[in-house]
Amino acid sequence: MIKTGQVKSEADLARKLGISRVRVNQIVRLLKLDSQVIKQIEKLGDSLPSQIITERMLRPYIGLPFEMQENILQIIKC
């Protein structure tokens, strides 16, 4: 929504969604994970009975090389 110009900033997006600016920033940062890792997470779907992967769990792996991100994802999924 920021890229399309629907909102001007993360703060505007937060107001529109009714969540904190910090929470928007945390989620936007997850986009820095490797695209292959993001696709693997998406394949897990939303129908899980509980959250097995959370934003908080993924934070430390942002910016790490793909191989390290993928290894951690495999450990988390088990």
Backbone hydrogen bonds in HBPLUS format (Angstrom, degrees):
<---DONOR---> <-ACCEPTOR-->    atom                        ^
c    i                          cat <-CA-CA->   ^        H-A-AA   ^      H-
h    n   atom  resd res      DA  || num        DHA   H-A  angle D-A-AA Bond
n    s   type  num  typ     dist DA aas  dist angle  dist       angle   num
A0006-GLN N   A0001-MET O   2.95 MM   5  5.14 125.4  2.25 152.7 162.0     1
A0007-VAL N   A0001-MET O   3.32 MM   6  5.93 151.2  2.41 129.2 126.9     2
A0005-GLY N   A0002-ILE O   3.13 MM   3  5.19 148.5  2.24 100.6 110.1     3
A0013-LEU N   A0009-SER O   2.99 MM   4  6.29 158.4  2.03 147.4 153.6     4
A0014-ALA N   A0010-GLU O   2.85 MM   4  6.05 155.3  1.91 146.9 153.6     5
A0015-ARG N   A0011-ALA O   3.03 MM   4  6.31 159.5  2.08 148.3 152.9     6
A0016-LYS N   A0012-ASP O   2.98 MM   4  6.23 158.7  2.02 148.6 154.6     7
A0017-LEU N   A0013-LEU O   2.92 MM   4  6.16 151.4  2.01 150.7 158.2     8
A0018-GLY N   A0014-ALA O   2.77 MM   4  5.76 125.3  2.07 142.7 157.6     9
A0019-ILE N   A0014-ALA O   3.03 MM   5  5.04 152.5  2.11 140.3 144.0    10
A0024-VAL N   A0020-SER O   3.16 MM   4  6.56 158.0  2.21 148.0 153.3    11
A0025-ASN N   A0021-ARG O   2.95 MM   4  6.22 160.6  1.99 149.8 155.2    12
A0026-GLN N   A0022-VAL O   2.88 MM   4  6.18 153.0  1.95 149.9 157.5    13
A0027-ILE N   A0023-ARG O   3.08 MM   4  6.34 159.4  2.12 150.8 155.3    14
A0028-VAL N   A0024-VAL O   2.88 MM   4  6.08 163.4  1.90 156.2 161.4    15
A0029-ARG N   A0025-ASN O   2.96 MM   4  6.08 154.8  2.02 147.3 153.6    16
A0030-LEU N   A0027-ILE O   3.06 MM   3  5.26 134.0  2.28 100.5 112.8    17
A0031-LEU N   A0028-VAL O   3.00 MM   3  5.55 152.5  2.07 112.7 120.9    18
A0032-LYS N   A0029-ARG O   2.89 MM   3  5.57 164.2  1.92 119.9 124.8    19
A0033-LEU N   A0030-LEU O   2.99 MM   3  5.58 167.6  2.01 116.5 120.4    20
A0037-VAL N   A0034-ASP O   3.01 MM   3  5.31 122.0  2.35 105.3 119.6    21
A0038-ILE N   A0034-ASP O   3.03 MM   4  6.40 158.4  2.08 154.7 161.4    22
A0039-LYS N   A0035-SER O   2.98 MM   4  6.21 157.1  2.04 145.6 151.3    23
A0040-GLN N   A0036-GLN O   3.06 MM   4  6.32 152.4  2.14 142.4 149.4    24
A0041-ILE N   A0037-VAL O   2.99 MM   4  6.29 154.3  2.06 150.2 157.2    25
A0042-GLU N   A0038-ILE O   2.89 MM   4  6.18 157.6  1.95 151.4 157.9    26
A0043-LYS N   A0039-LYS O   3.06 MM   4  6.28 145.6  2.18 143.7 152.1    27
A0044-LEU N   A0041-ILE O   3.06 MM   3  5.43 146.1  2.18 106.8 116.6    28
A0045-GLY N   A0042-GLU O   3.07 MM   3  5.65 150.3  2.17 114.0 121.6    29
A0057-MET N   A0054-THR O   3.12 MM   3  5.19 121.6  2.48  96.2 110.2    30
A0058-LEU N   A0054-THR O   3.17 MM   4  6.49 144.6  2.30 145.5 155.0    31
A0058-LEU N   A0055-GLU O   3.09 MM   3  5.16 124.7  2.41  96.9 111.2    32
A0059-ARG N   A0055-GLU O   3.04 MM   4  6.20 137.6  2.23 152.3 163.1    33
A0061-TYR N   A0058-LEU O   2.93 MM   3  5.59 153.2  2.01 126.2 134.4    34
A0062-ILE N   A0059-ARG O   3.28 MM   3  5.71 168.7  2.29 117.1 120.4    35
A0064-LEU N   A0061-TYR O   3.14 MM   3  5.45 166.2  2.16 124.4 127.3    36
A0068-MET N   A0065-PRO O   3.05 MM   3  5.54 122.6  2.39 111.2 124.4    37
A0069-GLN N   A0065-PRO O   3.09 MM   4  6.43 160.6  2.13 154.7 160.8    38
A0070-GLU N   A0066-PHE O   2.82 MM   4  6.02 165.9  1.84 162.4 166.0    39
A0071-ASN N   A0067-GLU O   2.96 MM   4  6.10 158.6  2.00 144.0 149.9    40
A0072-ILE N   A0068-MET O   3.05 MM   4  6.21 163.9  2.08 148.9 152.7    41
A0073-LEU N   A0069-GLN O   3.01 MM   4  6.23 156.6  2.07 147.2 154.0    42
A0074-GLN N   A0070-GLU O   3.01 MM   4  6.28 155.6  2.07 150.5 156.3    43
A0075-ILE N   A0071-ASN O   3.11 MM   4  6.41 152.6  2.18 146.5 153.7    44
A0076-ILE N   A0072-ILE O   2.91 MM   4  6.16 161.5  1.94 155.1 160.1    45
A0077-LYS N   A0073-LEU O   2.98 MM   4  6.12 158.2  2.03 151.1 156.3    46
A0078-CYS N   A0075-ILE O   3.30 MM   3  5.50 142.9  2.45 100.5 110.3    47
